[in-house]
Amino acid sequence: MVAGILGGSGTHIVQIIIGIVVAAALIGYFLLRVGGPREGDVVRAVSAAVSQHDRDRDDADVGAASDATVRLARMWSGIGIGAKSEQWNIAIDGIVVGSIANKETVEVAVEPGHRTLRLGSGRHRSTERSFDVSQGEVVAFSCNGPRFWPQFLAALVKPDLWITLRRA
């Protein structure tokens, strides 16, 4: 049956490889749909507020209330040795303010203005993302580890490809 769909006798190596790739893509798609965060997942708030004003003052109260929020949701990681179990540090404006575990959503309080966000743990990291946030606004991002083997191989060579970070 597969041979008829692929247009040959089924003995060709290319046709067999195409069949395997299609099957793997379908399985991967359904696993990704099942593994994402669900409604009712726990949202953890990181207690450290980040602001330029607080960094400039030595006597600043780091736990002070702020006016904006960054919400970060970590999706299921498809492949990657240790990617599912490791926690990633959350750095806003170059300061580590907390961490995020697999299938977790974290909220970080920040001061309004221009900010940068980067995730990482050891050699594994994301590219740096810049964003603007205004008073009372919630800026949402989602992140995940390598999901397919080409991304996994590329991340072994270029470590800032390990974590995909995108604005939601």
MARBA-3410 file (N, C-alpha, C, O; in Angstrom, 1 decimal):
168
0.8,-1.2,0.0,0.0,0.0,0.0,0.9,1.3,0.0,0.6,2.2,-0.8 ~ 1.9,1.3,0.9,2.8,2.4,0.9,3.5,2.6,-0.4,3.7,3.8,-0.8 ~ 3.9,1.5,-1.0,4.6,1.6,-2.3,3.7,2.3,-3.3,4.2,3.1,-4.1 ~ 2.4,2.0,-3.4,1.5,2.6,-4.3,1.3,4.1,-4.1,1.3,4.9,-5.0 ~ 1.3,4.5,-2.8,1.2,5.9,-2.5,2.5,6.7,-2.9,2.4,7.8,-3.4
3.6,6.1,-2.7,4.9,6.7,-3.0,5.2,6.6,-4.5,6.2,7.2,-5.0 ~ 4.5,5.8,-5.3,4.7,5.7,-6.7,5.8,4.7,-7.1,6.5,5.1,-8.0 ~ 5.9,3.6,-6.5,6.9,2.6,-7.0,6.7,1.3,-6.4,5.6,1.0,-5.8 ~ 7.7,0.4,-6.5,7.6,-0.9,-6.0,7.8,-1.0,-4.5,7.6,-2.1,-3.9 ~ 8.3,0.0,-3.9,8.5,0.0,-2.4,9.9,-0.5,-2.1,10.3,-0.5,-0.9
10.7,-0.8,-3.0,12.1,-1.3,-2.7,13.1,-0.1,-2.8,14.3,-0.3,-2.5 ~ 12.7,1.0,-3.2,13.6,2.1,-3.3,13.9,2.8,-1.9,13.0,3.0,-1.1 ~ 15.1,3.0,-1.6,15.5,3.5,-0.3,15.0,4.9,-0.1,14.5,5.2,1.0 ~ 14.9,5.7,-1.1,14.4,7.1,-1.0,12.9,7.1,-0.6,12.5,7.9,0.3 ~ 12.1,6.2,-1.2,10.7,6.1,-0.8,10.5,5.6,0.6,9.6,6.1,1.3
11.4,4.7,1.1,11.3,4.2,2.4,11.6,5.4,3.4,11.0,5.5,4.4 ~ 12.7,6.1,3.1,13.1,7.2,3.9,12.0,8.3,4.0,11.7,8.8,5.1 ~ 11.3,8.6,2.9,10.2,9.5,2.9,9.1,9.1,3.8,8.5,9.8,4.5 ~ 8.8,7.8,3.7,7.7,7.2,4.5,8.0,7.3,6.0,7.2,7.7,6.8 ~ 9.3,7.1,6.4,9.7,7.2,7.8,9.7,8.6,8.2,9.2,8.9,9.4
10.1,9.6,7.4,10.1,11.0,7.8,8.6,11.5,8.0,8.4,12.2,8.9 ~ 7.7,11.1,7.1,6.3,11.5,7.2,5.7,10.9,8.5,5.0,11.6,9.2 ~ 6.0,9.6,8.8,5.5,9.0,10.0,6.1,9.7,11.3,5.3,10.0,12.2 ~ 7.4,10.0,11.3,8.0,10.7,12.4,7.4,12.1,12.6,7.2,12.5,13.7 ~ 7.1,12.8,11.5,6.6,14.1,11.6,5.2,14.1,12.2,4.8,14.9,13.0
4.4,13.1,11.8,3.0,13.0,12.3,3.1,12.7,13.8,2.3,13.2,14.6 ~ 3.9,11.7,14.2,4.1,11.4,15.6,4.5,12.6,16.4,4.0,12.9,17.5 ~ 5.5,13.3,15.9,6.0,14.5,16.6,5.0,15.6,16.7,4.8,16.2,17.8 ~ 4.2,15.8,15.7,3.1,16.8,15.7,2.1,16.4,16.9,1.7,17.3,17.6 ~ 1.7,15.2,16.9,0.7,14.8,17.9,1.3,14.8,19.3,0.6,15.2,20.3
2.5,14.5,19.5,3.2,14.6,20.8,3.3,16.0,21.2,3.1,16.3,22.4 ~ 3.6,16.9,20.3,3.7,18.4,20.7,2.3,18.9,21.1,2.2,19.7,22.0 ~ 1.3,18.5,20.4,-0.1,18.9,20.8,-0.5,18.4,22.1,-1.2,19.2,22.9 ~ -0.1,17.3,22.5,-0.4,16.7,23.8,0.4,17.3,24.9,0.0,17.4,26.0 ~ 1.7,17.6,24.6,2.6,18.0,25.7,2.6,19.5,26.1,3.4,19.8,27.0
1.8,20.4,25.5,1.9,21.8,25.8,1.2,22.1,27.1,0.6,21.2,27.7 ~ 1.3,23.4,27.6,0.7,23.7,28.9,-0.8,23.7,28.7,-1.3,24.0,27.7 ~ -1.5,23.4,29.8,-2.9,23.3,29.8,-3.5,24.4,30.7,-2.8,25.0,31.6 ~ -4.7,24.7,30.5,-5.4,25.6,31.3,-5.4,25.0,32.7,-5.7,23.8,32.9 ~ -5.1,25.8,33.7,-5.1,25.4,35.1,-3.7,25.0,35.5,-3.5,24.7,36.7
-2.7,25.1,34.6,-1.3,24.9,35.1,-0.9,26.0,36.1,-1.4,27.1,36.0 ~ 0.0,25.6,37.0,0.4,26.5,38.0,1.2,27.7,37.4,2.1,27.4,36.6 ~ 0.9,28.9,37.9,1.7,30.0,37.5,2.5,30.5,38.7,1.9,30.8,39.8 ~ 3.8,30.5,38.6,4.7,30.9,39.7,5.2,32.3,39.5,5.6,32.6,38.4 ~ 5.1,33.1,40.5,5.6,34.5,40.4,7.0,34.5,41.0,7.2,34.0,42.1
7.9,35.1,40.3,9.2,35.3,40.8,9.2,36.6,41.6,8.7,37.7,41.1 ~ 9.8,36.6,42.8,9.6,37.7,43.7,10.5,38.9,43.4,10.2,40.0,43.8 ~ 11.6,38.7,42.6,12.5,39.8,42.4,11.9,40.7,41.3,11.6,40.2,40.2 ~ 11.8,42.0,41.6,11.4,42.9,40.6,12.7,43.5,39.9,13.7,43.7,40.6 ~ 12.6,43.8,38.7,13.8,44.3,37.9,13.5,45.7,37.4,12.5,45.9,36.8
14.4,46.6,37.8,14.3,47.9,37.2,15.7,48.6,37.2,16.5,48.3,38.0 ~ 15.8,49.5,36.3,17.1,50.3,36.2,17.3,51.1,37.5,18.4,51.2,38.0 ~ 16.2,51.6,38.0,16.2,52.4,39.2,16.8,51.6,40.4,17.6,52.1,41.1 ~ 16.3,50.4,40.5,16.7,49.5,41.6,18.2,49.2,41.5,18.9,49.1,42.5 ~ 18.7,49.0,40.3,20.1,48.6,40.1,21.0,49.8,40.4,22.1,49.5,40.9
20.5,51.0,40.2,21.4,52.1,40.4,21.5,52.5,41.9,22.5,53.1,42.3 ~ 20.5,52.1,42.7,20.5,52.4,44.1,21.0,51.2,44.9,20.5,50.1,44.7 ~ 22.0,51.4,45.7,22.5,50.3,46.6,21.5,49.9,47.6,21.4,48.7,48.0 ~ 20.7,50.9,48.1,19.8,50.6,49.2,18.4,50.3,48.8,17.5,50.4,49.6 ~ 18.2,49.9,47.5,16.9,49.7,46.9,16.3,48.5,47.5,17.0,47.5,47.8
15.0,48.5,47.7,14.2,47.3,48.1,13.9,46.5,46.9,13.0,46.9,46.1 ~ 14.5,45.3,46.7,14.4,44.5,45.4,13.0,44.0,45.3,12.5,43.7,44.2 ~ 12.3,43.7,46.4,11.0,43.2,46.4,9.9,44.2,46.2,8.7,43.8,46.4 ~ 10.2,45.4,45.9,9.2,46.5,45.7,8.3,46.1,44.6,8.6,45.5,43.6 ~ 7.0,46.6,44.7,6.0,46.4,43.7,6.4,47.1,42.4,7.0,48.2,42.5
6.1,46.6,41.3,6.4,47.2,40.0,5.1,47.3,39.2,4.0,46.9,39.7 ~ 5.2,47.9,38.1,4.0,48.2,37.3,3.7,47.4,36.1,2.7,47.6,35.4 ~ 4.6,46.5,35.8,4.5,45.6,34.6,4.9,44.2,34.9,5.5,43.9,35.9 ~ 4.5,43.3,34.0,4.8,41.9,34.3,5.2,41.2,33.0,4.7,41.5,31.9 ~ 6.2,40.3,33.1,6.6,39.4,32.0,6.2,38.0,32.4,6.5,37.5,33.4
5.3,37.4,31.5,4.9,36.0,31.7,5.6,35.1,30.8,5.6,35.4,29.6 ~ 6.2,34.1,31.3,7.0,33.2,30.5,6.5,31.8,30.7,6.4,31.3,31.8 ~ 6.1,31.1,29.6,5.6,29.8,29.6,6.6,28.8,28.9,6.9,29.0,27.8 ~ 7.0,27.8,29.7,7.9,26.8,29.1,7.1,25.7,28.6,6.5,25.0,29.3 ~ 7.2,25.4,27.3,6.5,24.4,26.6,7.3,23.1,26.7,8.5,23.1,27.1
6.6,22.0,26.4,7.3,20.7,26.4,8.4,20.7,25.4,8.3,21.2,24.2 ~ 9.6,20.1,25.7,10.7,20.0,24.9,10.7,18.7,24.2,10.5,17.6,24.8 ~ 10.8,18.7,22.9,10.6,17.4,22.1,11.8,16.5,22.3,11.6,15.3,22.7 ~ 13.0,16.9,22.0,14.1,16.0,22.2,15.2,16.8,22.9,15.0,18.0,23.3 ~ 16.3,16.2,23.2,17.4,16.9,23.9,17.7,16.1,25.1,16.8,15.9,26.0
18.9,15.7,25.3,19.4,15.0,26.4,19.4,15.9,27.6,20.2,16.9,27.6 ~ 18.6,15.7,28.6,18.6,16.5,29.8,17.7,17.8,29.7,17.6,18.5,30.6 ~ 17.2,18.1,28.5,16.5,19.3,28.3,15.2,19.4,29.1,14.8,20.5,29.5 ~ 14.6,18.2,29.3,13.3,18.2,30.1,13.5,18.5,31.6,12.6,19.1,32.2 ~ 14.6,18.0,32.1,14.8,18.0,33.6,15.5,19.3,34.0,15.4,19.7,35.2
16.3,19.9,33.2,17.0,21.1,33.7,16.2,22.3,33.8,15.3,22.6,33.0 ~ 16.4,23.2,34.8,15.8,24.4,35.0,16.6,25.5,34.2,17.8,25.4,34.3 ~ 15.9,26.4,33.6,16.6,27.5,32.9,16.5,28.8,33.7,15.5,29.1,34.2 ~ 17.6,29.5,33.8,17.7,30.8,34.5,17.0,31.8,33.6,17.1,31.8,32.4 ~ 16.3,32.7,34.3,15.6,33.8,33.6,16.4,35.1,33.9,16.6,35.4,35.0
17.0,35.7,32.8,17.7,36.9,33.0,17.0,38.1,32.3,16.8,38.0,31.1 ~ 16.7,39.1,33.1,16.1,40.3,32.5,17.1,41.4,32.7,17.6,41.7,33.8 ~ 17.4,42.1,31.6,18.5,43.1,31.6,19.8,42.6,32.1,20.5,43.4,32.8 ~ 20.1,41.4,31.9,21.4,40.8,32.3,21.4,40.3,33.8,22.5,39.9,34.2 ~ 20.3,40.4,34.5,20.2,40.0,35.9,19.4,38.8,36.0,18.2,38.8,35.6
19.9,37.7,36.6,19.1,36.5,36.8,18.1,36.8,37.9,18.5,37.1,39.0 ~ 16.8,36.6,37.6,15.7,36.9,38.5,15.0,35.7,39.0,14.1,35.8,39.8 ~ 15.3,34.5,38.4,14.6,33.3,38.8,14.9,32.2,37.8,15.8,32.3,37.0 ~ 14.1,31.2,37.9,14.3,30.0,37.0,12.9,29.5,36.5,11.9,29.8,37.2 ~ 12.9,28.7,35.5,11.7,28.1,35.0,12.0,26.6,34.7,13.0,26.3,34.1
11.0,25.8,35.1,11.1,24.3,34.9,10.3,23.9,33.7,9.5,24.8,33.2 ~ 10.4,22.7,33.3,9.6,22.2,32.2,8.1,22.2,32.5,7.7,21.9,33.6 ~ 7.3,22.7,31.5,5.9,22.8,31.6,5.4,23.7,32.7,4.4,23.4,33.4 ~ 6.2,24.8,32.9,5.9,25.7,34.0,5.6,27.1,33.4,6.2,27.4,32.4 ~ 4.8,27.9,34.1,4.6,29.3,33.7,5.1,30.2,34.9,4.7,29.9,36.0
5.9,31.2,34.6,6.5,32.0,35.6,6.1,33.5,35.2,6.1,33.9,34.1 ~ 5.8,34.3,36.3,5.6,35.7,36.1,6.7,36.5,36.8,7.0,36.2,38.0 ~ 7.3,37.5,36.1,8.3,38.3,36.7,7.9,39.8,36.7,7.4,40.2,35.6 ~ 7.9,40.4,37.8,7.6,41.8,37.9,8.7,42.7,37.4,9.9,42.5,37.8 ~ 8.4,43.7,36.5,9.5,44.5,36.0,9.0,46.0,36.0,7.7,46.2,36.0
9.8,46.9,35.9,9.5,48.3,35.7,9.2,48.6,34.3,9.8,47.9,33.4 ~ 8.3,49.5,33.9,8.0,49.8,32.5,9.3,50.3,31.8,10.2,50.9,32.5 ~ 9.4,50.1,30.5,10.5,50.6,29.7,11.0,49.5,28.8,10.3,48.5,28.5 ~ 12.2,49.8,28.2,12.8,48.9,27.3,13.6,47.8,28.1,14.4,48.2,28.9 ~ 13.3,46.5,27.9,13.9,45.4,28.6,14.5,44.4,27.6,14.1,44.4,26.4
15.4,43.5,28.1,15.9,42.4,27.4,15.6,41.1,28.2,15.7,41.2,29.4 ~ 15.4,40.0,27.5,15.1,38.8,28.2,16.0,37.7,27.5,16.1,37.6,26.3 ~ 16.6,36.9,28.4,17.4,35.7,27.9,17.2,34.6,28.9,17.2,34.8,30.1 ~ 17.2,33.4,28.4,17.1,32.2,29.2,18.3,31.4,29.0,19.0,31.4,28.0 ~ 18.7,30.6,30.0,19.8,29.7,29.8,20.2,28.9,31.1,19.8,29.2,32.2
21.0,27.9,30.8,21.5,27.0,31.9,22.8,26.5,31.4,22.8,25.6,30.5 ~ 23.9,26.9,31.9,25.2,26.5,31.4,25.4,26.8,30.0,25.3,28.0,29.6 ~ 25.7,25.8,29.2,26.0,26.1,27.8,24.7,26.3,27.0,24.7,27.0,25.9 ~ 23.6,25.8,27.4,22.3,25.9,26.7,21.7,27.3,27.0,21.6,27.7,28.2 ~ 21.4,28.0,26.0,20.8,29.4,26.2,19.9,29.8,25.0,19.9,29.1,23.9
19.2,30.9,25.1,18.4,31.4,24.0,19.1,32.7,23.5,20.1,33.2,24.1 ~ 18.6,33.1,22.4,19.1,34.4,21.9,18.4,35.5,22.8,17.4,35.2,23.4 ~ 19.0,36.7,22.9,18.4,37.7,23.7,17.3,38.4,22.9,17.4,38.7,21.8 ~ 16.2,38.6,23.6,15.0,39.2,23.0,14.7,40.6,23.7,14.7,40.6,24.9 ~ 14.6,41.6,22.9,14.3,42.9,23.5,12.8,43.2,23.3,12.2,42.7,22.4
12.3,43.9,24.3,10.9,44.3,24.2,10.6,45.5,25.0,11.4,45.9,25.9 ~ 9.5,46.2,24.7,9.1,47.4,25.5,7.8,47.0,26.3,6.9,46.3,25.8 ~ 7.7,47.4,27.5,6.6,47.1,28.3,6.1,48.4,29.0,7.0,49.2,29.5 ~ 4.8,48.7,29.0,4.3,49.9,29.6,3.6,49.5,30.9,3.4,48.4,31.3 ~ 3.3,50.6,31.7,2.7,50.4,33.0,1.4,49.6,32.9,0.5,49.8,32.0
1.3,48.6,33.7,0.1,47.7,33.8,0.0,46.6,32.7,-0.9,45.8,32.7 ~ 1.0,46.6,31.8,1.0,45.7,30.7,1.6,44.3,31.1,2.5,44.3,31.9 ~ 1.1,43.2,30.5,1.6,41.9,30.7,2.2,41.5,29.3,1.5,41.4,28.4 ~ 3.5,41.2,29.3,4.2,40.8,28.1,4.4,39.3,28.2,5.0,38.8,29.2 ~ 3.9,38.5,27.2,4.0,37.1,27.3,5.0,36.5,26.3,5.1,37.0,25.2
5.8,35.5,26.8,6.7,34.8,26.0,6.5,33.3,26.2,6.0,32.9,27.2 ~ 6.8,32.5,25.2,6.9,31.1,25.3,8.3,30.6,24.9,8.9,31.2,24.1 ~ 8.7,29.5,25.5,10.0,28.9,25.2,9.9,27.4,25.2,9.0,26.8,25.8 ~ 10.9,26.9,24.5,11.0,25.4,24.5,12.5,25.0,24.0,13.2,25.9,23.5 ~ 12.8,23.8,24.3,14.1,23.3,23.9,14.0,22.8,22.5,13.0,23.0,21.8
15.1,22.2,21.9,15.0,21.7,20.6,14.0,20.6,20.4,13.9,19.7,21.2 ~ 13.2,20.7,19.3,12.1,19.8,19.1,12.3,18.8,18.1,11.8,17.7,18.1 ~ 13.2,19.1,17.1,13.5,18.2,16.0,15.0,18.0,15.9,15.8,18.9,16.3 ~ 15.5,16.9,15.3,16.9,16.6,15.3,17.7,17.7,14.5,18.9,17.9,15.0 ~ 17.2,18.3,13.5,18.1,19.3,12.9,18.4,20.5,13.8,19.5,21.0,13.9
17.4,20.9,14.6,17.6,22.0,15.5,18.5,21.5,16.7,19.4,22.3,17.1 ~ 18.4,20.3,17.1,19.2,19.7,18.1,20.7,19.7,17.6,21.6,20.1,18.4 ~ 21.0,19.3,16.4,22.3,19.3,15.9,22.9,20.7,15.7,24.1,20.9,16.1 ~ 22.1,21.6,15.3,22.5,23.0,15.1,22.9,23.6,16.5,23.8,24.4,16.6 ~ 22.1,23.3,17.5,22.3,23.8,18.9,23.6,23.3,19.5,24.2,23.9,20.3
24.0,22.1,19.1,25.3,21.5,19.5,26.5,22.4,19.1,27.5,22.5,19.7 ~ 26.3,23.0,17.9,27.3,23.8,17.3,27.2,25.3,17.8,28.2,25.9,18.1 ~ 26.0,25.8,17.8,25.7,27.2,18.2,24.8,27.1,19.4,23.6,27.0,19.2 ~ 25.3,27.2,20.6,24.5,27.0,21.8,23.3,27.9,22.0,22.4,27.6,22.8 ~ 23.3,29.1,21.5,22.2,30.0,21.7,21.0,29.6,20.8,20.0,30.3,20.8
21.1,28.5,20.1,19.9,27.9,19.4,19.2,26.9,20.2,18.2,26.4,19.8 ~ 19.7,26.5,21.4,19.2,25.4,22.2,17.8,25.8,22.7,16.9,24.9,22.6 ~ 17.6,27.0,23.1,16.3,27.4,23.7,15.6,28.4,22.7,16.2,29.4,22.3 ~ 14.4,28.0,22.2,13.7,28.9,21.4,12.8,29.8,22.2,12.0,29.3,23.0 ~ 12.9,31.1,22.1,12.2,32.1,22.9,11.4,33.0,21.9,12.0,33.7,21.1
10.1,33.0,22.0,9.3,33.8,21.1,8.2,34.5,21.9,7.7,34.0,22.9 ~ 7.9,35.7,21.4,6.8,36.5,22.0,5.5,35.9,21.7,5.2,35.6,20.5 ~ 4.6,35.7,22.7,3.3,35.1,22.4,2.3,36.2,22.0,1.1,35.8,21.8
END
